[in-house]
């Protein structure tokens, strides 16, 4: 009886020790490798989503500048020459972008007797890292640039001039293309016409941009 009790006691102690046994070194290495693989898969997606979140700021602000310029023209029969004059609450620079708006005096009169009939608003990635007012984009930025255009045009089939707006998104961020900063000049990013809304530059020497609004 005592012998049987001793045997069961020893067996119970051994089972308890086996139950408390932790991971082996190989098991730990396997777990670490799996975690590393999952992180490598998830990280690019996470970074992409973070960039999109920051870019949504630029889309919203440039869209607001477009609408602000349309409202300003409706009231004053001219476009605002600067952010300060437009006064729609968009800062010159933020943590991610620099902003500017104004008419291009070299664009010509799209409507007879009307000068300064086009205006552009630009979100320049990384500009906040430079001297305010210069708004030179950061060539290493991984954020896309945005440019909005408003023109006073007479649509085909209509006899009345109206303000038409377009919002363009850069296809590539500056970090992915040396020519990306070409978007920030009106002539290379937008095409104005007398009978239609401004059009984004899809081909040409500048980095292509796509209309998103």
CORNOR-V828060 format. One record per residue. N is the residue number from 1. SS is DSSP state (H for helix, E for strand, C for the rest). D_FIRST is the distance of its C-alpha to the first C-alpha in Angstrom with 2 decimals. Layout:
{{N;SS;D_FIRST} {N;SS;D_FIRST}}
//
This chain:
{{1;C;0.00} {2;H;3.80} {3;H;5.38} {4;H;5.14} {5;H;6.25} {6;H;8.69} {7;H;9.90} {8;H;10.75} {9;H;12.33} {10;H;14.36} {11;H;15.42} {12;H;16.53} {13;H;18.54} {14;H;20.14} {15;H;21.15} {16;H;22.64} {17;H;24.64} {18;H;25.91} {19;H;27.07} {20;C;28.99} {21;C;30.77} {22;C;34.60} {23;C;37.56} {24;C;38.35} {25;H;41.88} {26;H;43.00} {27;H;41.88} {28;H;43.81} {29;H;46.86} {30;H;46.80} {31;H;46.72} {32;H;49.60} {33;H;51.64} {34;H;51.23} {35;H;52.30} {36;H;55.28} {37;H;56.38} {38;H;56.20} {39;H;58.18} {40;H;60.82} {41;H;61.28} {42;H;61.47} {43;H;63.59} {44;H;66.93} {45;H;66.65} {46;H;65.91} {47;H;68.87} {48;H;71.12} {49;H;70.27} {50;H;70.95} {51;H;74.37} {52;H;75.18} {53;H;74.40} {54;H;76.85} {55;H;79.43} {56;H;79.38} {57;H;81.07} {58;H;83.96} {59;H;84.35} {60;H;84.53} {61;H;86.95} {62;H;89.33} {63;H;89.35} {64;H;90.25} {65;H;93.01} {66;H;94.43} {67;H;94.54} {68;H;95.91} {69;H;98.73} {70;H;99.59} {71;H;99.80} {72;H;101.80} {73;H;104.28} {74;H;104.67} {75;H;105.63} {76;H;107.69} {77;C;108.81} {78;C;107.38} {79;C;104.00} {80;C;102.45} {81;C;102.91} {82;C;99.72} {83;H;96.38} {84;H;97.95} {85;H;100.75} {86;H;98.50} {87;C;96.16} {88;C;93.27} {89;C;90.57} {90;C;89.54} {91;C;89.09} {92;C;90.77} {93;E;87.42} {94;C;83.74} {95;C;80.59} {96;C;80.87} {97;E;84.51} {98;E;88.12} {99;E;90.50} {100;E;94.23} {101;E;96.73} {102;E;100.47} {103;E;103.29} {104;C;104.53} {105;C;108.27} {106;C;108.63} {107;C;107.25} {108;C;110.63} {109;C;111.67} {110;C;109.83} {111;E;111.95} {112;C;115.71} {113;C;116.75} {114;E;113.17} {115;C;112.07} {116;C;108.47} {117;C;107.24} {118;E;103.86} {119;E;101.04} {120;E;97.73} {121;E;94.52} {122;E;92.00} {123;E;88.37} {124;E;88.01} {125;E;84.43} {126;C;83.81} {127;H;87.24} {128;H;85.79} {129;H;84.89} {130;C;88.60} {131;C;91.64} {132;C;92.19} {133;C;95.40} {134;C;95.14} {135;C;92.24} {136;C;91.62} {137;C;88.46} {138;C;85.59} {139;C;85.52} {140;C;81.76} {141;C;80.88} {142;C;78.41} {143;C;79.94} {144;C;82.62} {145;C;86.08} {146;E;87.81} {147;E;91.50} {148;E;93.19} {149;E;96.80} {150;E;99.18} {151;E;102.64} {152;E;105.57} {153;E;106.36} {154;C;108.17} {155;C;105.93} {156;C;107.57} {157;C;109.21} {158;C;109.51} {159;C;112.44} {160;C;110.45} {161;C;108.76} {162;E;105.18} {163;E;102.35} {164;E;99.75} {165;E;96.50} {166;E;94.00} {167;E;90.73} {168;E;89.70} {169;E;86.40} {170;E;86.33} {171;C;84.55} {172;C;83.21} {173;C;82.23} {174;H;84.23} {175;H;81.33} {176;H;81.50} {177;C;85.27} {178;C;87.91} {179;C;90.49} {180;H;88.48} {181;H;90.64} {182;H;93.58} {183;H;92.32} {184;H;93.52} {185;C;97.18} {186;H;98.80} {187;H;100.76} {188;H;97.77} {189;H;95.33} {190;E;97.49} {191;E;100.45} {192;C;102.77} {193;C;105.04} {194;C;107.83} {195;C;106.52} {196;C;102.73} {197;C;99.77} {198;C;98.92} {199;E;96.95} {200;E;94.13} {201;C;94.87} {202;C;92.75} {203;C;94.25} {204;C;96.37} {205;C;96.03} {206;C;93.90} {207;C;90.21} {208;C;90.14} {209;E;89.26} {210;E;88.35} {211;E;89.55} {212;C;86.74} {213;C;88.95}}
//
